[in-house]
Amino acid sequence: MERLTDVAAAVESTVESLLGVFESARLAQSPAVPPAQLRVLTIISRNERTNMNRLAEALDVVPSSASRLCDRLEATGLLRRVPDPRDRREVRLVPTPAAHRLLDELRERRRMAIGEVLERMSPARRSELVRALAAFEDATTTAANGDSDGLRLA
């Protein structure tokens, strides 16, 4: 059996390769949106109740830094600030239809790029990969629910 540190190193190397595939897909997009701005769009598109404080918390930055990111996104037409209907003192961050299209296009580019890599693998190896990824996901879900030895995922 392989040592856990060897397996961890292999996973890390694979993740770095995957991030390279994702970065190539991002750079192929026109216009290319910086990673920090994409992260903001991803966060706000997943949670319709995101305000500036929640965004800053999710990004682990001060609210003024999050606000500057939002300023840039608003200037490019990818984000709107709207009053929160539950508390008019709060401002909710909302992705525009253009932002949703951009994220959908990026997701499709990533899947195509991953598909190109997967085509170079045999069907048996792809099946092994799917099983291994499912097992990894199950283990992270267990860890996130507190059923492990203290591993916490963000």
VEXTI-275793 format. One line per field, with one value per atom (N, C-alpha, C): residue number from 1; residue in three letters; x, y negated, z. Coordinates in Angstrom, 3 decimals. Atoms other than C-alpha are relative to their C-alpha. Layout:
BEGIN
resi	NUM; ...
resn	ALA; ...
xx	X; ...
yy	Y; ...
zz	Z; ...
//
This chain:
BEGIN
resi	1; 1; 1; 2; 2; 2; 3; 3; 3; 4; 4; 4; 5; 5; 5; 6; 6; 6; 7; 7; 7; 8; 8; 8; 9; 9; 9; 10; 10; 10; 11; 11; 11; 12; 12; 12; 13; 13; 13; 14; 14; 14; 15; 15; 15; 16; 16; 16; 17; 17; 17; 18; 18; 18; 19; 19; 19; 20; 20; 20; 21; 21; 21; 22; 22; 22; 23; 23; 23; 24; 24; 24; 25; 25; 25; 26; 26; 26; 27; 27; 27; 28; 28; 28; 29; 29; 29; 30; 30; 30; 31; 31; 31; 32; 32; 32; 33; 33; 33; 34; 34; 34; 35; 35; 35; 36; 36; 36; 37; 37; 37; 38; 38; 38; 39; 39; 39; 40; 40; 40; 41; 41; 41; 42; 42; 42; 43; 43; 43; 44; 44; 44; 45; 45; 45; 46; 46; 46; 47; 47; 47; 48; 48; 48; 49; 49; 49; 50; 50; 50; 51; 51; 51; 52; 52; 52; 53; 53; 53; 54; 54; 54; 55; 55; 55; 56; 56; 56; 57; 57; 57; 58; 58; 58; 59; 59; 59; 60; 60; 60; 61; 61; 61; 62; 62; 62; 63; 63; 63; 64; 64; 64; 65; 65; 65; 66; 66; 66; 67; 67; 67; 68; 68; 68; 69; 69; 69; 70; 70; 70; 71; 71; 71; 72; 72; 72; 73; 73; 73; 74; 74; 74; 75; 75; 75; 76; 76; 76; 77; 77; 77; 78; 78; 78; 79; 79; 79; 80; 80; 80; 81; 81; 81; 82; 82; 82; 83; 83; 83; 84; 84; 84; 85; 85; 85; 86; 86; 86; 87; 87; 87; 88; 88; 88; 89; 89; 89; 90; 90; 90; 91; 91; 91; 92; 92; 92; 93; 93; 93; 94; 94; 94; 95; 95; 95; 96; 96; 96; 97; 97; 97; 98; 98; 98; 99; 99; 99; 100; 100; 100; 101; 101; 101; 102; 102; 102; 103; 103; 103; 104; 104; 104; 105; 105; 105; 106; 106; 106; 107; 107; 107; 108; 108; 108; 109; 109; 109; 110; 110; 110; 111; 111; 111; 112; 112; 112; 113; 113; 113; 114; 114; 114; 115; 115; 115; 116; 116; 116; 117; 117; 117; 118; 118; 118; 119; 119; 119; 120; 120; 120; 121; 121; 121; 122; 122; 122; 123; 123; 123; 124; 124; 124; 125; 125; 125; 126; 126; 126; 127; 127; 127; 128; 128; 128; 129; 129; 129; 130; 130; 130; 131; 131; 131; 132; 132; 132; 133; 133; 133; 134; 134; 134; 135; 135; 135; 136; 136; 136; 137; 137; 137; 138; 138; 138; 139; 139; 139; 140; 140; 140; 141; 141; 141; 142; 142; 142; 143; 143; 143; 144; 144; 144; 145; 145; 145; 146; 146; 146; 147; 147; 147; 148; 148; 148; 149; 149; 149; 150; 150; 150; 151; 151; 151; 152; 152; 152; 153; 153; 153; 154; 154; 154
resn	MET; MET; MET; GLU; GLU; GLU; ARG; ARG; ARG; LEU; LEU; LEU; THR; THR; THR; ASP; ASP; ASP; VAL; VAL; VAL; ALA; ALA; ALA; ALA; ALA; ALA; ALA; ALA; ALA; VAL; VAL; VAL; GLU; GLU; GLU; SER; SER; SER; THR; THR; THR; VAL; VAL; VAL; GLU; GLU; GLU; SER; SER; SER; LEU; LEU; LEU; LEU; LEU; LEU; GLY; GLY; GLY; VAL; VAL; VAL; PHE; PHE; PHE; GLU; GLU; GLU; SER; SER; SER; ALA; ALA; ALA; ARG; ARG; ARG; LEU; LEU; LEU; ALA; ALA; ALA; GLN; GLN; GLN; SER; SER; SER; PRO; PRO; PRO; ALA; ALA; ALA; VAL; VAL; VAL; PRO; PRO; PRO; PRO; PRO; PRO; ALA; ALA; ALA; GLN; GLN; GLN; LEU; LEU; LEU; ARG; ARG; ARG; VAL; VAL; VAL; LEU; LEU; LEU; THR; THR; THR; ILE; ILE; ILE; ILE; ILE; ILE; SER; SER; SER; ARG; ARG; ARG; ASN; ASN; ASN; GLU; GLU; GLU; ARG; ARG; ARG; THR; THR; THR; ASN; ASN; ASN; MET; MET; MET; ASN; ASN; ASN; ARG; ARG; ARG; LEU; LEU; LEU; ALA; ALA; ALA; GLU; GLU; GLU; ALA; ALA; ALA; LEU; LEU; LEU; ASP; ASP; ASP; VAL; VAL; VAL; VAL; VAL; VAL; PRO; PRO; PRO; SER; SER; SER; SER; SER; SER; ALA; ALA; ALA; SER; SER; SER; ARG; ARG; ARG; LEU; LEU; LEU; CYS; CYS; CYS; ASP; ASP; ASP; ARG; ARG; ARG; LEU; LEU; LEU; GLU; GLU; GLU; ALA; ALA; ALA; THR; THR; THR; GLY; GLY; GLY; LEU; LEU; LEU; LEU; LEU; LEU; ARG; ARG; ARG; ARG; ARG; ARG; VAL; VAL; VAL; PRO; PRO; PRO; ASP; ASP; ASP; PRO; PRO; PRO; ARG; ARG; ARG; ASP; ASP; ASP; ARG; ARG; ARG; ARG; ARG; ARG; GLU; GLU; GLU; VAL; VAL; VAL; ARG; ARG; ARG; LEU; LEU; LEU; VAL; VAL; VAL; PRO; PRO; PRO; THR; THR; THR; PRO; PRO; PRO; ALA; ALA; ALA; ALA; ALA; ALA; HIS; HIS; HIS; ARG; ARG; ARG; LEU; LEU; LEU; LEU; LEU; LEU; ASP; ASP; ASP; GLU; GLU; GLU; LEU; LEU; LEU; ARG; ARG; ARG; GLU; GLU; GLU; ARG; ARG; ARG; ARG; ARG; ARG; ARG; ARG; ARG; MET; MET; MET; ALA; ALA; ALA; ILE; ILE; ILE; GLY; GLY; GLY; GLU; GLU; GLU; VAL; VAL; VAL; LEU; LEU; LEU; GLU; GLU; GLU; ARG; ARG; ARG; MET; MET; MET; SER; SER; SER; PRO; PRO; PRO; ALA; ALA; ALA; ARG; ARG; ARG; ARG; ARG; ARG; SER; SER; SER; GLU; GLU; GLU; LEU; LEU; LEU; VAL; VAL; VAL; ARG; ARG; ARG; ALA; ALA; ALA; LEU; LEU; LEU; ALA; ALA; ALA; ALA; ALA; ALA; PHE; PHE; PHE; GLU; GLU; GLU; ASP; ASP; ASP; ALA; ALA; ALA; THR; THR; THR; THR; THR; THR; THR; THR; THR; ALA; ALA; ALA; ALA; ALA; ALA; ASN; ASN; ASN; GLY; GLY; GLY; ASP; ASP; ASP; SER; SER; SER; ASP; ASP; ASP; GLY; GLY; GLY; LEU; LEU; LEU; ARG; ARG; ARG; LEU; LEU; LEU; ALA; ALA; ALA
xx	0.838; 0.000; 0.882; -0.761; 1.211; -0.154; 0.078; 2.035; -0.950; 0.945; -0.555; 0.681; -0.705; 2.067; 0.256; -0.189; 2.773; -1.310; 1.318; -0.940; -0.349; 0.283; -1.316; 0.807; -0.835; 1.573; -0.547; 0.581; -0.028; -1.279; 1.231; -3.359; 0.361; -0.417; -1.624; 0.491; -0.510; 0.186; -1.140; 1.141; -3.049; -0.849; 0.772; -4.870; 0.712; -0.753; -2.093; -0.191; 0.254; -2.540; -1.409; 1.387; -6.297; -0.137; 0.043; -5.816; 0.611; -0.583; -3.594; -0.997; 1.049; -6.403; -1.051; 0.993; -8.855; 0.519; -0.575; -6.498; 0.060; -0.007; -6.085; -1.395; 1.386; -9.870; -0.393; 0.324; -10.160; 0.655; -0.721; -7.515; -0.527; 0.565; -9.242; -1.283; 1.235; -12.308; 0.309; -0.208; -12.707; -1.201; -1.269; -12.444; 0.303; -0.414; -10.454; -0.294; 0.345; -11.800; 1.006; -0.991; -9.232; -0.594; 0.476; -9.456; -0.757; 0.678; -10.431; -1.424; 1.335; -13.370; -0.883; 0.771; -14.442; -0.452; 0.368; -14.395; -1.182; 1.115; -16.690; -1.278; 1.195; -19.097; -0.507; 0.396; -19.083; -0.695; 0.583; -19.816; -1.392; 1.307; -22.649; -1.022; 0.968; -24.180; -0.526; 0.434; -24.402; -0.882; 0.775; -26.038; -0.645; 0.700; -28.676; -0.084; 0.071; -28.457; 1.377; -1.347; -24.801; 0.004; -0.240; -24.044; 1.515; -1.436; -20.674; 0.721; -0.660; -19.901; 0.147; -0.090; -20.704; 1.039; -0.990; -18.635; 1.413; -1.332; -15.658; 0.394; -0.253; -15.954; 0.366; -0.257; -16.086; 1.363; -1.287; -13.046; 1.149; -0.978; -11.260; 0.797; -0.596; -10.609; -0.818; 0.749; -11.664; -1.096; 1.093; -14.955; 0.414; -0.414; -13.183; 0.646; -0.603; -11.191; -1.086; 1.118; -14.366; -0.777; 0.732; -16.039; 0.711; -0.747; -13.249; -0.166; 0.245; -13.643; -1.380; 1.376; -17.371; -0.105; -0.003; -16.725; 0.425; -0.505; -14.735; -1.039; 1.005; -17.393; -1.233; 1.149; -20.146; 0.316; -0.415; -18.192; -0.010; 0.004; -17.975; -1.369; 1.356; -21.683; -0.242; 0.157; -21.251; -0.656; 0.566; -22.651; -0.861; 0.835; -25.416; -0.104; 0.283; -25.878; -1.450; 1.423; -29.539; -0.367; 0.432; -31.309; -0.577; 0.548; -32.115; -1.461; 1.424; -35.929; -0.366; 0.295; -35.776; 0.560; -0.640; -33.506; 0.610; -0.422; -33.157; 1.345; -1.332; -29.971; 1.091; -0.955; -28.281; -0.046; -0.088; -27.109; 0.312; -0.203; -27.378; 0.792; -0.818; -24.862; -0.639; 0.740; -26.513; 0.778; -0.649; -24.835; -0.989; 0.855; -26.183; -0.154; 0.089; -27.356; 1.332; -1.317; -23.973; 0.951; -0.843; -22.243; -0.387; 0.446; -24.376; 0.477; -0.490; -23.496; 1.493; -1.450; -19.806; 0.349; -0.269; -19.847; -0.396; 0.421; -21.779; 1.011; -0.995; -19.317; 1.306; -1.234; -16.362; -0.143; 0.249; -17.890; 0.062; -0.018; -18.391; 1.432; -1.405; -14.791; 0.816; -0.717; -13.485; -0.353; 0.423; -15.543; 0.562; -0.582; -14.349; 1.488; -1.434; -10.730; 0.265; -0.137; -11.140; -0.326; 0.378; -12.860; 1.136; -1.141; -9.832; 1.043; -0.946; -7.636; -0.561; 0.625; -10.101; -0.004; -0.032; -10.159; 1.321; -1.313; -6.467; 0.147; -0.008; -7.335; -0.861; 0.823; -8.677; -1.326; 1.284; -12.327; 0.133; -0.178; -11.174; 0.611; -0.641; -8.932; -0.973; 1.013; -11.766; -0.962; 0.885; -14.007; 0.672; -0.755; -11.303; 0.028; -0.068; -10.998; -1.330; 1.319; -14.741; -0.217; 0.150; -14.754; 0.882; -0.916; -11.730; -0.483; 0.503; -13.198; -1.239; 1.189; -16.497; 0.407; -0.482; -14.629; 0.610; -0.610; -12.662; -1.092; 1.111; -15.860; -0.738; 0.654; -17.493; 0.826; -0.864; -14.493; -0.016; 0.048; -14.618; -1.340; 1.323; -18.344; -0.038; -0.078; -17.745; 0.798; -0.841; -14.979; -0.733; 0.710; -17.107; -1.137; 1.092; -19.898; 0.507; -0.581; -17.503; 0.116; -0.072; -17.415; 1.404; -1.369; -13.643; 0.871; -0.949; -10.552; 0.402; -0.261; -10.789; 0.263; -0.210; -10.317; -1.209; 1.093; -12.385; 0.268; -0.132; -12.992; -0.740; 0.642; -13.784; -1.047
yy	1.188; 0.000; -1.250; 1.244; -3.500; -0.790; 0.872; -5.882; -1.152; 1.102; -8.587; -1.254; 1.190; -11.279; 0.087; -0.181; -9.810; -0.233; 0.203; -9.741; -1.482; 1.430; -13.306; -0.796; 0.678; -14.415; 0.209; -0.280; -12.713; -0.813; 0.802; -14.422; -1.459; 1.395; -17.779; -0.280; 0.161; -17.326; -0.002; -0.083; -16.357; -1.266; 1.235; -19.366; -1.151; 1.047; -21.626; 0.113; -0.198; -20.085; -0.460; 0.399; -20.599; -1.519; 1.456; -24.214; -0.623; 0.475; -24.675; 0.090; -0.157; -23.344; -1.095; 1.038; -25.718; -1.383; 1.305; -28.668; -0.205; 0.109; -27.953; -0.309; 0.256; -27.876; -1.439; 1.378; -31.176; -0.998; 0.926; -32.862; 0.008; -0.083; -31.663; -0.813; 0.768; -33.635; -1.443; 1.381; -37.067; -0.830; 0.374; -39.288; 0.920; -0.824; -37.378; -0.773; 0.617; -38.127; 0.501; -0.417; -38.129; 1.021; -1.050; -35.167; -0.526; 0.529; -37.315; -0.439; 0.425; -38.770; 1.201; -1.222; -35.317; 0.631; -0.565; -34.165; -0.754; 0.809; -37.056; 0.401; -0.372; -36.192; 1.382; -1.354; -32.541; -0.024; 0.085; -33.386; -0.610; 0.663; -35.788; 0.739; -0.753; -33.544; 1.210; -1.156; -30.698; -0.389; 0.423; -32.775; -1.348; 1.227; -35.333; -1.016; 0.918; -36.886; -0.579; 0.495; -37.942; -1.518; 1.434; -41.399; -0.204; 0.297; -43.140; 0.687; -0.630; -41.825; 1.500; -1.449; -38.225; 0.304; -0.198; -38.559; -0.154; 0.220; -39.982; 1.179; -1.159; -37.136; 1.225; -1.157; -34.521; -0.109; 0.225; -36.082; -0.118; 0.208; -36.543; -1.279; 1.321; -40.227; -1.020; 1.069; -43.523; -0.483; 0.436; -44.957; -1.006; 0.978; -47.824; 0.686; -0.742; -45.319; 0.687; -0.633; -43.412; -1.041; 1.067; -46.689; -0.439; 0.372; -47.583; 1.054; -1.062; -44.191; -0.173; 0.188; -44.853; -1.229; 1.194; -48.332; 0.361; -0.397; -46.772; 0.845; -0.858; -44.143; -0.802; 0.841; -46.750; -0.851; 0.826; -48.937; 0.782; -0.820; -46.027; 0.620; -0.490; -45.242; 1.427; -1.382; -41.924; 0.113; -0.025; -42.914; -1.242; 1.135; -45.105; 0.009; 0.155; -46.423; -0.442; 0.331; -46.449; -0.015; 0.006; -47.299; 1.363; -1.257; -44.243; -0.248; 0.249; -43.959; 0.205; -0.247; -42.730; -1.090; 1.038; -45.520; -1.012; 0.975; -48.620; -0.652; 0.525; -49.595; 0.874; -0.952; -46.536; -0.068; -0.080; -46.230; 1.437; -1.365; -42.890; -0.051; -0.089; -41.891; 1.023; -0.848; -40.446; 0.110; -0.137; -38.978; -0.360; 0.367; -40.331; 1.199; -1.079; -38.134; 0.216; -0.134; -38.863; 0.823; -0.776; -37.429; 1.474; -1.395; -34.286; 0.635; -0.522; -33.891; 0.263; -0.155; -34.408; 1.248; -1.180; -31.783; 1.284; -1.181; -29.346; 0.321; -0.206; -29.855; 0.534; -0.464; -29.394; 1.462; -1.383; -26.214; 0.928; -0.814; -24.893; 0.133; -0.057; -25.794; 0.956; -0.891; -24.013; 1.454; -1.376; -20.914; 0.509; -0.409; -20.867; 0.292; -0.196; -21.238; 1.286; -1.248; -18.448; 1.186; -1.063; -16.344; 0.367; -0.274; -16.704; 0.856; -0.802; -15.315; 1.409; -1.299; -12.530; 0.887; -0.777; -11.472; 0.745; -0.641; -10.594; 1.159; -1.111; -8.115; 1.136; -1.141; -4.623; -0.039; -0.054; -3.993; 0.615; -0.627; -1.742; -0.990; 0.978; -4.487; -1.125; 1.022; -7.024; 0.519; -0.591; -4.661; 0.031; 0.013; -4.281; -1.413; 1.388; -8.047; -0.428; 0.368; -8.520; 0.621; -0.659; -5.975; -0.665; 0.626; -7.575; -1.402; 1.342; -11.076; 0.065; -0.166; -9.874; 0.351; -0.365; -8.289; -1.214; 1.204; -11.508; -0.976; 0.899; -13.571; 0.492; -0.567; -11.211; -0.287; 0.238; -11.599; -1.470; 1.427; -15.402; -0.350; 0.242; -15.386; 0.480; -0.523; -13.226; -0.953; 0.921; -15.586; -1.308; 1.270; -18.686; 0.112; -0.208; -17.187; 0.326; -0.193; -16.687; 1.452; -1.408; -12.893; 0.576; -0.505; -12.697; -0.428; 0.323; -13.337; -1.471; 1.433; -17.102; -0.710; 0.652; -17.786; -0.872; 0.911; -20.847; -0.588; 0.555; -22.039; -1.308; 1.303; -25.592; 0.059
zz	0.000; 0.000; 0.000; 0.068; -0.809; 1.298; -1.180; 2.009; -0.284; 0.170; 2.593; -0.522; 0.489; 1.996; -1.499; 1.443; -1.455; -0.751; 0.615; -2.253; 0.023; -0.112; -0.992; -1.030; 0.990; -3.215; -1.408; 1.312; -6.214; -0.212; 0.105; -5.491; -0.227; 0.150; -5.102; -1.423; 1.355; -8.415; -1.023; 0.908; -10.135; 0.076; -0.164; -8.692; -0.696; 0.697; -9.975; -1.511; 1.430; -13.445; -0.365; 0.243; -13.200; 0.040; -0.064; -12.145; -1.256; 1.262; -15.196; -1.145; 1.021; -17.404; 0.190; -0.285; -15.685; -0.383; 0.320; -16.083; -1.514; 1.466; -19.807; -0.523; 0.406; -20.157; 0.331; -0.395; -18.269; -0.947; 0.869; -20.425; -1.427; 1.340; -23.600; -0.111; -0.013; -22.568; -0.355; 0.394; -24.057; 0.435; -0.623; -22.205; 1.182; -1.141; -19.605; 1.283; -1.285; -16.136; 1.032; -1.001; -13.327; 0.993; -0.907; -10.919; 1.221; -1.186; -7.915; -0.340; 0.415; -9.838; -0.320; 0.250; -11.021; 1.308; -1.301; -7.420; 0.596; -0.485; -6.458; -0.727; 0.775; -9.274; 0.384; -0.400; -8.263; 1.351; -1.347; -4.627; -0.062; -0.001; -5.374; -0.849; 0.810; -8.030; 0.752; -0.794; -5.494; 1.182; -1.161; -2.763; -0.284; 0.372; -3.628; 1.138; -1.139; -0.165; 0.371; -0.297; -0.422; 0.074; -0.131; 0.894; 0.101; 0.007; 1.147; 1.163; -1.146; 4.640; -0.190; 0.241; 3.697; -1.071; 1.056; 0.545; 0.560; -0.580; 2.450; 0.878; -0.857; 4.934; -0.846; 0.871; 2.148; -0.683; 0.664; 0.469; 0.996; -1.061; 3.805; -0.249; 0.209; 3.049; 0.788; -0.650; 4.586; -0.968; 0.877; 3.278; -1.069; 1.016; 1.487; -1.202; 1.118; -0.616; -0.826; 0.706; -1.454; -0.792; 0.680; -2.353; -1.284; 1.212; -4.802; -1.099; 0.986; -6.500; -0.617; 0.490; -6.766; -0.894; 0.849; -8.170; -1.419; 1.323; -11.022; -0.747; 0.630; -11.677; -0.418; 0.335; -11.620; -1.233; 1.139; -14.072; -1.308; 1.219; -16.519; -0.280; 0.235; -16.199; 0.447; -0.456; -14.390; 1.376; -1.344; -10.988; 0.201; -0.412; -9.602; 1.515; -1.432; -6.097; 0.101; -0.140; -5.110; 1.483; -1.402; -1.857; 0.386; -0.509; 0.228; 0.368; -0.282; 0.322; 1.477; -1.414; 3.940; 0.908; -0.811; 5.201; -0.960; 1.010; 3.028; 0.328; -0.323; 4.905; -0.605; 0.572; 3.403; -1.528; 1.457; -0.185; -0.368; 0.468; -1.904; -1.306; 1.214; -4.594; -0.930; 0.936; -7.680; -1.313; 1.313; -10.763; -1.098; 1.126; -14.024; -0.946; 1.004; -16.911; -0.732; 0.659; -18.535; 0.867; -0.903; -15.452; -0.045; 0.084; -15.600; -1.302; 1.289; -19.293; 0.056; -0.116; -18.540; 0.806; -0.830; -15.769; -0.715; 0.764; -17.973; -1.102; 1.060; -20.837; 0.577; -0.629; -18.499; 0.427; -0.420; -17.061; -1.223; 1.216; -20.600; -0.544; 0.451; -21.596; 0.872; -0.910; -18.503; -0.292; 0.265; -19.241; -1.322; 1.281; -22.837; 0.157; -0.206; -21.727; 0.789; -0.759; -19.160; -0.903; 0.935; -21.836; -0.938; 0.874; -24.089; 0.708; -0.773; -21.331; 0.196; -0.253; -20.530; -1.248; 1.247; -24.205; -0.167; 0.098; -23.846; 0.985; -0.963; -21.082; -0.539; 0.403; -21.650; 0.764; -0.713; -20.716; 1.400; -1.310; -17.867; 0.992; -0.884; -16.440; 0.369; -0.310; -16.721; 1.061; -1.006; -14.749; 1.367; -1.263; -12.103; 0.578; -0.446; -11.941; 0.615; -0.523; -11.449; 1.377; -1.310; -8.610; 1.053; -0.958; -6.970; 0.382; -0.304; -7.251; 0.886; -0.843; -5.773; 1.427; -1.331; -2.856; 0.700; -0.571; -2.331; 0.438; -0.349; -2.398; 1.240; -1.190; 0.105; 1.253; -1.156; 2.406; 0.401; -0.345; 2.178; 0.616; -0.570; 2.901; 1.440; -1.363; 5.958; 0.876; -0.767; 7.087; 0.262; -0.149; 6.497; 1.004; -0.960; 8.611; 1.393; -1.328; 11.503; 0.416; -0.327; 11.306; -0.120; 0.182; 10.951; 1.161; -1.066; 12.978; 0.008; -0.123; 12.710; -1.303; 1.280; 9.003; -0.295; 0.318; 8.174; -1.361; 1.338; 4.650; -0.091; 0.165; 3.657; -1.079
//
